[in-house]
Amino acid sequence: KEGEDLSRHDKWLCMMYPRLKLLCKLLSDEGAIFISIDDNELYSLKYICDEIFGSSNYISVITRPTGTHTGVVNRAIVGESDYILVYAKKLSSATIDGLPLTEKDTKIYDMEDEHGRFLIRPLRRTGGENRREDRPNMYFPITAPDGTQIYPIGPTGYESRWICNPEGYEYFKRENRIYWKQIVDGGETKWQVYQKFYLEDKKRAVSNLWDDLEGNKKATRDVRAVFAEEDMSFDFPKPVQLIERIIQIANDESAIILDSFAGSGTTAHAVLNMNKADGGNRKFILVEMMDYAESITAERVKRVINGYGEGK
């Protein structure tokens, strides 16, 4: 691209490549690496991560609105997002988990029986591949409470299919996962069959858009709050809540968490918060070579350990 300093990218890659090679060796077989990056080097980073970790171990790229302009600002379109590349050491062994359900999530579990709260969804397949010919073994009669035989029939009268085969249906029955309801359709009373989904200890799937977290301005306020009596500032700190979410989905209360670019010490702050919240025994290792390592990074960790941020 005309006018672009290609050496800048080369230098950055030469700096990152050996570090990522080492981090790959240090990563446990059950572990994952989360790498925060802006769009200036996102694609270069993806290429070398595919080589080092293996493209088959790529998990996702997470988009995080920062709430502030990031990266190069002399463009027609300014950047207000950061990205997090996620790779596993071995995808088959990775322990990426879901997130706790919010109050909004649990509201949809609006029915209850002796086994707890649940919601229902049609046992008939809806959406794509929902016809009998798509899965012939999933078209079969089911006996309704009054003894009539019910088939999966689509809304326009076509032969559809269930979401399971006969053996699957028998399993759902044994596990109390079937729910019957009578409806009125065209003046005629009919039976409809549904599958129950209990609330239990369910978690919600992790999206690759994290637009529900506070942005970089909150991260800056967090740093200033730690050093409240001093005129302290730090460029581009990460929000504690962001690192806490990464720790949540890593789902290991005894993990060793390594931050090879520790910056203001947000990772340690987040680990300490999480251990306090859930009684975990996570440990952290911070690596920082800049001249603020002692005055900011280490000092922030000391202050959080000594009680700053009670309840944060």
Residue, then its C-alpha position, 0 to 999 in steps of 0.5 A: k500500500e502506497g505510503e505505508d511503512l511495511s518495516r513497521h509490520d515486519k518489526w512487530l512480527c519479528m517481536m511477536y513471533p518468538r514470544l508466541k512460540l514460547l507461549c505455545k510451549l508454556l501453554s497447557d494441553e487444556g489451556a487457551i491463549f487470548i490475545s488482544i489486538d487492534d485491527n492494524e495487526l489483526y490479520s498479521l497476528k492471525y497468520i502467525c497464530d495459525e502457523i504456531f498454534g495450528s489453524s485447527n486450534y483456532i477458536s474465535v476472534i472476539t470483537r470488543p467495542t472500546g468506547t474510545h477511538t483506537g488505533v490509527v485515527n487519520r482514517a475516514i473511518v476511525g476504529e472503536s473496537d479491539y479484537i481478541l484472538v483465541y486459540a487452544k493448545k489442543l482444541s479437543s482438550a480445551t476447557i472453554d465454558g459458557l457464562p452464568l445466566t443473567e436474570k434476563d436469561t432465566k426469565i424465559y424459564d417460565m414453567e415449573d414442576e416438581h423437578g424445577r423451572f423449565l421452558i418448552r420448545p416444539l419436539r417437531r423440527t422447525g427451520g431447515e431440513n425439517r421435512r420427512e425426507d431429510r431424516p426419514n427415521m425421525y418421522f414416526p407416530i407418538t402416542a398422546p395422553d388420550g391415546t391418539q397417534i400424533y405425527p410431525i405435520g408442518p403448518t401447511g400440512y406437509e410431513s415434517r419430522w421430530i428432532c429425535n428418532p424413536e429411541g431418543y423420544e423414549y429417552f426423553k420420556r424416561e427423563n421427564r423431558i416431554y410436555w403435552k399441551q392441547i391447542v385449538d387450531g382452526g376450531e379443532t382441539k389438537w395435541q402438541v408435544y414439546q421438549k422440556f429444558y430445565l434451568e438447572d445449572k445451565k450456562r449461556a453460550v459465549s458470543n464473539l461480540w462482547d458489547d455488554l462490557e464497559g470500555n476503556k474509560k472505565a479501565t482508566r478510572d479503575v487505575r486512577a482509583v487504585f492510585a487515588e491519592e496520586d496523579m497517576s495515568f496509564d495509556f490504554p489499560k484493559p478493563v478488569q471486567l474484560i479479563e474477568r470474563i476471560i477467566q470465567i470462560a476458561n473455567d478452571e478455578s486452579a488455573i495458572i494465568l500468564d500475562s506476558f504483557a502485563g501493562s497496568g496489572t489488570t490481569a492480576h486485579a481480575v484474578l484476585n477479584m475472581n478468587k475472592a468471588d468464587g473461592g478459587n485458587r488461581k495463580f497469576i504470573l505477570v511479565e512486564m519489562m517497561d520502566y513502570a513495572e515496579s511503580i504501576t504494575a507491581e504497585r497495583v497488585k500490592r494495593v489490590i492484595n492489601g484491600y483496595g477495591e473491596g467489593k469491586 
